[in-house]
């Protein structure tokens, strides 16, 4: 189910619950605040779903700083695979993967980012990382 459909269904649920809450028997357990509690929980859930890529990035950065390289690389790949990262974050994922030796995936990331509309800063960052990738590929292919 797409993200937009999920958000629309959550909104419909909250609005419908707003009308039905006074008549539900378990509304009294929450002191008559069922509508507010469910609304807050849905808002937290929707914001968590919308920010999953950033949560993966935070988790990956934390693991990387602790020296847990494999765990960090997995999280960076998960963050990239959500396809909802900014160009800066995608370039950073490519850089870390390149740094850890995954030149194939980093090259795919750099190619995908190069097709996007980028600022001058992002274009420079991408060009620098692609140059490093080319240099490393040349160094790794020599006997």
FENGIMO-V515030 format. One record per backbone hydrogen bond with DSSP energy under -1.0 kcal/mol. CO is the residue of the C=O (numbers start at 0). NH is the residue of the N-H. E is the energy in kcal/mol with one decimal. If there is no record, write none. Layout:
co->{CO;CO}
nh->{NH;NH}
e->{E;E}
This chain:
co->{1;2;3;4;5;6;7;8;9;10;11;12;13;14;15;16;19;20;23;26;27;32;33;34;35;36;37;38;39;40;41;42;43;44;45;46;48;50;51;52;53;54;55;56;57;58;59;60;61;62;66;67;68;69;70;71;72;73;74;75;76;79;85;86;87;88;89;90;91;92;93;94;95;96;97;100;101;102;103;104;105;106;107;108;109;112;118;119;120;121;122;123;124;125;126;127;128;129;130;131;132;133;134;135;136}
nh->{5;6;7;8;9;10;11;12;13;14;15;16;17;18;19;20;22;23;26;31;30;36;37;38;39;40;41;42;43;44;45;46;47;48;49;50;51;54;55;56;57;58;59;60;61;62;63;64;65;67;68;71;72;73;74;75;76;77;78;79;80;82;89;90;91;92;93;94;95;96;97;98;99;101;100;102;105;106;107;108;109;110;111;112;113;115;122;123;124;125;126;127;128;129;130;131;132;133;134;135;136;137;138;139;140}
e->{-1.9;-2.3;-2.5;-2.5;-2.1;-2.3;-2.4;-2.3;-2.3;-2.6;-2.7;-2.6;-1.9;-1.2;-1.8;-2.8;-1.6;-1.3;-1.3;-2.3;-1.6;-2.5;-2.7;-2.2;-2.4;-2.4;-2.7;-2.3;-2.5;-2.5;-3.0;-2.4;-2.1;-2.3;-2.5;-1.4;-1.1;-2.2;-2.6;-2.2;-2.7;-2.3;-2.7;-2.8;-2.2;-2.3;-2.6;-2.2;-1.4;-2.5;-1.6;-2.2;-2.7;-2.2;-2.1;-2.6;-2.3;-2.3;-2.7;-2.4;-2.6;-1.8;-2.3;-2.5;-2.2;-2.6;-2.5;-2.5;-2.6;-2.6;-2.4;-2.7;-1.9;-2.8;-1.4;-1.5;-1.9;-2.1;-2.0;-2.4;-2.7;-2.3;-2.3;-2.5;-2.0;-1.8;-2.6;-2.5;-2.4;-2.7;-2.7;-2.4;-2.2;-2.6;-2.1;-2.1;-2.2;-2.6;-2.4;-2.8;-2.6;-2.1;-2.2;-2.6;-1.5}
